[in-house]
C-alpha cells in the first residue's frame, strides 16, 4: 500500500460534516403554494377536508401530510373548547378564519385566512361568509367530549 496517504482525523471530520449537511439538505421539506380553486362542497366537513386537513389532519389533531413541513406544529382543533374553559369560541374562530385575529403559532399568518380565499374563489362575500360559518360549525362538532 505504498503511495497511499493516511487520512487525518481532521479530514475525516470535514468529510463527515459535508456528508451531514448534504443529508440535511436532502431531507428538507417544502410546501408548494398553489392558487385557490373553487370548493367542491359547501358543507363544513367538505370544506375542512379540502382546505384544513392537509395541515390539521382529517381527524383535526394536527397530523396532516403537510404538518412536518411547517415551522410550528398545527394545533389540535379537537381541543379548542377545552382550551377555552369548555366553551367553543365561535366568534373568535370566525375572526381567525377571516384573518382579523392572528395566532402566534402562525407567525406571519402562514395559515391561509380562508375568508379572503373563499371570497377570491367565489367573488361573493355572502358565499364566502356562508363557507366560513359552515367551517366554524364543523369545527365545533369536532370538539372532544
KEDREN-987170 format. One record per residue (C-alpha): residue number from 1; x, y, z negated; residue in one letter. Coordinates in steps of 0.02 Angstrom, whole numbers, plus 50000, padded with zeros to 5 digits. Last residue first. Layout:
<site><seq>NUM</seq><xx>X</xx><yy>Y</yy><zz>Z</zz><type>A</type></site>
...
//
This chain:
<site><seq>145</seq><xx>46687</xx><yy>50765</yy><zz>48774</zz><type>X</type></site>
<site><seq>144</seq><xx>46822</xx><yy>50814</yy><zz>48897</zz><type>X</type></site>
<site><seq>143</seq><xx>46768</xx><yy>50954</yy><zz>49014</zz><type>X</type></site>
<site><seq>142</seq><xx>46739</xx><yy>50906</yy><zz>49195</zz><type>X</type></site>
<site><seq>141</seq><xx>46560</xx><yy>50973</yy><zz>49197</zz><type>X</type></site>
<site><seq>140</seq><xx>46626</xx><yy>51148</yy><zz>49158</zz><type>X</type></site>
<site><seq>139</seq><xx>46748</xx><yy>51134</yy><zz>49302</zz><type>X</type></site>
<site><seq>138</seq><xx>46601</xx><yy>51089</yy><zz>49415</zz><type>X</type></site>
<site><seq>137</seq><xx>46505</xx><yy>51244</yy><zz>49360</zz><type>X</type></site>
<site><seq>136</seq><xx>46658</xx><yy>51353</yy><zz>49392</zz><type>X</type></site>
<site><seq>135</seq><xx>46676</xx><yy>51278</yy><zz>49567</zz><type>X</type></site>
<site><seq>134</seq><xx>46492</xx><yy>51308</yy><zz>49608</zz><type>X</type></site>
<site><seq>133</seq><xx>46510</xx><yy>51489</yy><zz>49549</zz><type>X</type></site>
<site><seq>132</seq><xx>46666</xx><yy>51510</yy><zz>49657</zz><type>X</type></site>
<site><seq>131</seq><xx>46575</xx><yy>51442</yy><zz>49809</zz><type>X</type></site>
<site><seq>130</seq><xx>46424</xx><yy>51553</yy><zz>49779</zz><type>X</type></site>
<site><seq>129</seq><xx>46534</xx><yy>51707</yy><zz>49759</zz><type>X</type></site>
<site><seq>128</seq><xx>46620</xx><yy>51668</yy><zz>49925</zz><type>X</type></site>
<site><seq>127</seq><xx>46451</xx><yy>51645</yy><zz>50010</zz><type>X</type></site>
<site><seq>126</seq><xx>46393</xx><yy>51814</yy><zz>49943</zz><type>X</type></site>
<site><seq>125</seq><xx>46557</xx><yy>51897</yy><zz>49993</zz><type>X</type></site>
<site><seq>124</seq><xx>46538</xx><yy>51842</yy><zz>50174</zz><type>X</type></site>
<site><seq>123</seq><xx>46687</xx><yy>51832</yy><zz>50290</zz><type>X</type></site>
<site><seq>122</seq><xx>46676</xx><yy>51644</yy><zz>50264</zz><type>X</type></site>
<site><seq>121</seq><xx>46859</xx><yy>51599</yy><zz>50263</zz><type>X</type></site>
<site><seq>120</seq><xx>46925</xx><yy>51767</yy><zz>50204</zz><type>X</type></site>
<site><seq>119</seq><xx>46794</xx><yy>51773</yy><zz>50066</zz><type>X</type></site>
<site><seq>118</seq><xx>46837</xx><yy>51598</yy><zz>50007</zz><type>X</type></site>
<site><seq>117</seq><xx>47022</xx><yy>51640</yy><zz>50008</zz><type>X</type></site>
<site><seq>116</seq><xx>46998</xx><yy>51806</yy><zz>49917</zz><type>X</type></site>
<site><seq>115</seq><xx>46893</xx><yy>51724</yy><zz>49781</zz><type>X</type></site>
<site><seq>114</seq><xx>47005</xx><yy>51571</yy><zz>49781</zz><type>X</type></site>
<site><seq>113</seq><xx>47148</xx><yy>51655</yy><zz>49696</zz><type>X</type></site>
<site><seq>112</seq><xx>47286</xx><yy>51538</yy><zz>49750</zz><type>X</type></site>
<site><seq>111</seq><xx>47396</xx><yy>51481</yy><zz>49609</zz><type>X</type></site>
<site><seq>110</seq><xx>47566</xx><yy>51561</yy><zz>49634</zz><type>X</type></site>
<site><seq>109</seq><xx>47495</xx><yy>51713</yy><zz>49546</zz><type>X</type></site>
<site><seq>108</seq><xx>47662</xx><yy>51796</yy><zz>49506</zz><type>X</type></site>
<site><seq>107</seq><xx>47691</xx><yy>51680</yy><zz>49360</zz><type>X</type></site>
<site><seq>106</seq><xx>47553</xx><yy>51552</yy><zz>49362</zz><type>X</type></site>
<site><seq>105</seq><xx>47594</xx><yy>51496</yy><zz>49186</zz><type>X</type></site>
<site><seq>104</seq><xx>47565</xx><yy>51674</yy><zz>49126</zz><type>X</type></site>
<site><seq>103</seq><xx>47385</xx><yy>51672</yy><zz>49186</zz><type>X</type></site>
<site><seq>102</seq><xx>47316</xx><yy>51820</yy><zz>49280</zz><type>X</type></site>
<site><seq>101</seq><xx>47141</xx><yy>51890</yy><zz>49266</zz><type>X</type></site>
<site><seq>100</seq><xx>47058</xx><yy>51979</yy><zz>49413</zz><type>X</type></site>
<site><seq>99</seq><xx>47115</xx><yy>51850</yy><zz>49540</zz><type>X</type></site>
<site><seq>98</seq><xx>46938</xx><yy>51796</yy><zz>49582</zz><type>X</type></site>
<site><seq>97</seq><xx>46972</xx><yy>51621</yy><zz>49517</zz><type>X</type></site>
<site><seq>96</seq><xx>47041</xx><yy>51692</yy><zz>49354</zz><type>X</type></site>
<site><seq>95</seq><xx>46888</xx><yy>51803</yy><zz>49331</zz><type>X</type></site>
<site><seq>94</seq><xx>46774</xx><yy>51654</yy><zz>49362</zz><type>X</type></site>
<site><seq>93</seq><xx>46868</xx><yy>51558</yy><zz>49227</zz><type>X</type></site>
<site><seq>92</seq><xx>46849</xx><yy>51706</yy><zz>49109</zz><type>X</type></site>
<site><seq>91</seq><xx>46661</xx><yy>51716</yy><zz>49140</zz><type>X</type></site>
<site><seq>90</seq><xx>46640</xx><yy>51528</yy><zz>49120</zz><type>X</type></site>
<site><seq>89</seq><xx>46731</xx><yy>51520</yy><zz>48952</zz><type>X</type></site>
<site><seq>88</seq><xx>46685</xx><yy>51339</yy><zz>48907</zz><type>X</type></site>
<site><seq>87</seq><xx>46654</xx><yy>51334</yy><zz>48721</zz><type>X</type></site>
<site><seq>86</seq><xx>46738</xx><yy>51209</yy><zz>48606</zz><type>X</type></site>
<site><seq>85</seq><xx>46854</xx><yy>51334</yy><zz>48523</zz><type>X</type></site>
<site><seq>84</seq><xx>46932</xx><yy>51395</yy><zz>48684</zz><type>X</type></site>
<site><seq>83</seq><xx>47071</xx><yy>51267</yy><zz>48706</zz><type>X</type></site>
<site><seq>82</seq><xx>46940</xx><yy>51130</yy><zz>48688</zz><type>X</type></site>
<site><seq>81</seq><xx>46834</xx><yy>51212</yy><zz>48823</zz><type>X</type></site>
<site><seq>80</seq><xx>46979</xx><yy>51218</yy><zz>48946</zz><type>X</type></site>
<site><seq>79</seq><xx>47036</xx><yy>51038</yy><zz>48909</zz><type>X</type></site>
<site><seq>78</seq><xx>46976</xx><yy>50950</yy><zz>49067</zz><type>X</type></site>
<site><seq>77</seq><xx>47075</xx><yy>51077</yy><zz>49170</zz><type>X</type></site>
<site><seq>76</seq><xx>47240</xx><yy>51003</yy><zz>49115</zz><type>X</type></site>
<site><seq>75</seq><xx>47351</xx><yy>51145</yy><zz>49171</zz><type>X</type></site>
<site><seq>74</seq><xx>47472</xx><yy>51130</yy><zz>49317</zz><type>X</type></site>
<site><seq>73</seq><xx>47655</xx><yy>51101</yy><zz>49274</zz><type>X</type></site>
<site><seq>72</seq><xx>47762</xx><yy>51257</yy><zz>49288</zz><type>X</type></site>
<site><seq>71</seq><xx>47886</xx><yy>51287</yy><zz>49430</zz><type>X</type></site>
<site><seq>70</seq><xx>47780</xx><yy>51185</yy><zz>49550</zz><type>X</type></site>
<site><seq>69</seq><xx>47847</xx><yy>51048</yy><zz>49664</zz><type>X</type></site>
<site><seq>68</seq><xx>47801</xx><yy>50908</yy><zz>49543</zz><type>X</type></site>
<site><seq>67</seq><xx>47619</xx><yy>50961</yy><zz>49544</zz><type>X</type></site>
<site><seq>66</seq><xx>47598</xx><yy>50945</yy><zz>49734</zz><type>X</type></site>
<site><seq>65</seq><xx>47527</xx><yy>50767</yy><zz>49727</zz><type>X</type></site>
<site><seq>64</seq><xx>47405</xx><yy>50811</yy><zz>49587</zz><type>X</type></site>
<site><seq>63</seq><xx>47440</xx><yy>50762</yy><zz>49407</zz><type>X</type></site>
<site><seq>62</seq><xx>47368</xx><yy>50910</yy><zz>49312</zz><type>X</type></site>
<site><seq>61</seq><xx>47227</xx><yy>50828</yy><zz>49214</zz><type>X</type></site>
<site><seq>60</seq><xx>47087</xx><yy>50879</yy><zz>49331</zz><type>X</type></site>
<site><seq>59</seq><xx>47040</xx><yy>50700</yy><zz>49375</zz><type>X</type></site>
<site><seq>58</seq><xx>47072</xx><yy>50725</yy><zz>49561</zz><type>X</type></site>
<site><seq>57</seq><xx>47238</xx><yy>50806</yy><zz>49517</zz><type>X</type></site>
<site><seq>56</seq><xx>47274</xx><yy>50985</yy><zz>49462</zz><type>X</type></site>
<site><seq>55</seq><xx>47394</xx><yy>51027</yy><zz>49604</zz><type>X</type></site>
<site><seq>54</seq><xx>47317</xx><yy>50948</yy><zz>49761</zz><type>X</type></site>
<site><seq>53</seq><xx>47153</xx><yy>50931</yy><zz>49666</zz><type>X</type></site>
<site><seq>52</seq><xx>47114</xx><yy>51117</yy><zz>49673</zz><type>X</type></site>
<site><seq>51</seq><xx>47062</xx><yy>51165</yy><zz>49851</zz><type>X</type></site>
<site><seq>50</seq><xx>46980</xx><yy>51017</yy><zz>49938</zz><type>X</type></site>
<site><seq>49</seq><xx>46937</xx><yy>50908</yy><zz>49788</zz><type>X</type></site>
<site><seq>48</seq><xx>46876</xx><yy>51059</yy><zz>49689</zz><type>X</type></site>
<site><seq>47</seq><xx>46771</xx><yy>51124</yy><zz>49834</zz><type>X</type></site>
<site><seq>46</seq><xx>46692</xx><yy>50952</yy><zz>49858</zz><type>X</type></site>
<site><seq>45</seq><xx>46654</xx><yy>50940</yy><zz>49672</zz><type>X</type></site>
<site><seq>44</seq><xx>46584</xx><yy>51116</yy><zz>49663</zz><type>X</type></site>
<site><seq>43</seq><xx>46461</xx><yy>51096</yy><zz>49807</zz><type>X</type></site>
<site><seq>42</seq><xx>46489</xx><yy>51194</yy><zz>49966</zz><type>X</type></site>
<site><seq>41</seq><xx>46570</xx><yy>51059</yy><zz>50068</zz><type>X</type></site>
<site><seq>40</seq><xx>46694</xx><yy>51055</yy><zz>50212</zz><type>X</type></site>
<site><seq>39</seq><xx>46772</xx><yy>51219</yy><zz>50161</zz><type>X</type></site>
<site><seq>38</seq><xx>46828</xx><yy>51326</yy><zz>50306</zz><type>X</type></site>
<site><seq>37</seq><xx>47015</xx><yy>51340</yy><zz>50327</zz><type>X</type></site>
<site><seq>36</seq><xx>47144</xx><yy>51436</yy><zz>50229</zz><type>X</type></site>
<site><seq>35</seq><xx>47316</xx><yy>51464</yy><zz>50309</zz><type>X</type></site>
<site><seq>34</seq><xx>47452</xx><yy>51344</yy><zz>50257</zz><type>X</type></site>
<site><seq>33</seq><xx>47592</xx><yy>51354</yy><zz>50131</zz><type>X</type></site>
<site><seq>32</seq><xx>47706</xx><yy>51203</yy><zz>50125</zz><type>X</type></site>
<site><seq>31</seq><xx>47761</xx><yy>51159</yy><zz>49951</zz><type>X</type></site>
<site><seq>30</seq><xx>47945</xx><yy>51120</yy><zz>49934</zz><type>X</type></site>
<site><seq>29</seq><xx>48029</xx><yy>50979</yy><zz>49844</zz><type>X</type></site>
<site><seq>28</seq><xx>48213</xx><yy>50974</yy><zz>49803</zz><type>X</type></site>
<site><seq>27</seq><xx>48281</xx><yy>50796</yy><zz>49810</zz><type>X</type></site>
<site><seq>26</seq><xx>48409</xx><yy>50822</yy><zz>49950</zz><type>X</type></site>
<site><seq>25</seq><xx>48478</xx><yy>50975</yy><zz>49862</zz><type>X</type></site>
<site><seq>24</seq><xx>48506</xx><yy>50876</yy><zz>49702</zz><type>X</type></site>
<site><seq>23</seq><xx>48592</xx><yy>50735</yy><zz>49796</zz><type>X</type></site>
<site><seq>22</seq><xx>48710</xx><yy>50856</yy><zz>49884</zz><type>X</type></site>
<site><seq>21</seq><xx>48749</xx><yy>50943</yy><zz>49720</zz><type>X</type></site>
<site><seq>20</seq><xx>48790</xx><yy>50776</yy><zz>49637</zz><type>X</type></site>
<site><seq>19</seq><xx>48902</xx><yy>50723</yy><zz>49782</zz><type>X</type></site>
<site><seq>18</seq><xx>48997</xx><yy>50888</yy><zz>49776</zz><type>X</type></site>
<site><seq>17</seq><xx>49020</xx><yy>50871</yy><zz>49588</zz><type>X</type></site>
<site><seq>16</seq><xx>49079</xx><yy>50690</yy><zz>49605</zz><type>X</type></site>
<site><seq>15</seq><xx>49205</xx><yy>50739</yy><zz>49739</zz><type>X</type></site>
<site><seq>14</seq><xx>49273</xx><yy>50880</yy><zz>49630</zz><type>X</type></site>
<site><seq>13</seq><xx>49282</xx><yy>50765</yy><zz>49480</zz><type>X</type></site>
<site><seq>12</seq><xx>49376</xx><yy>50631</yy><zz>49579</zz><type>X</type></site>
<site><seq>11</seq><xx>49497</xx><yy>50763</yy><zz>49644</zz><type>X</type></site>
<site><seq>10</seq><xx>49531</xx><yy>50822</yy><zz>49467</zz><type>X</type></site>
<site><seq>9</seq><xx>49560</xx><yy>50644</yy><zz>49407</zz><type>X</type></site>
<site><seq>8</seq><xx>49696</xx><yy>50630</yy><zz>49538</zz><type>X</type></site>
<site><seq>7</seq><xx>49688</xx><yy>50524</yy><zz>49693</zz><type>X</type></site>
<site><seq>6</seq><xx>49846</xx><yy>50424</yy><zz>49721</zz><type>X</type></site>
<site><seq>5</seq><xx>49916</xx><yy>50440</yy><zz>49893</zz><type>X</type></site>
<site><seq>4</seq><xx>49929</xx><yy>50295</yy><zz>50012</zz><type>X</type></site>
<site><seq>3</seq><xx>50093</xx><yy>50286</yy><zz>50109</zz><type>X</type></site>
<site><seq>2</seq><xx>50139</xx><yy>50117</yy><zz>50042</zz><type>X</type></site>
<site><seq>1</seq><xx>50000</xx><yy>50000</yy><zz>50000</zz><type>X</type></site>
//
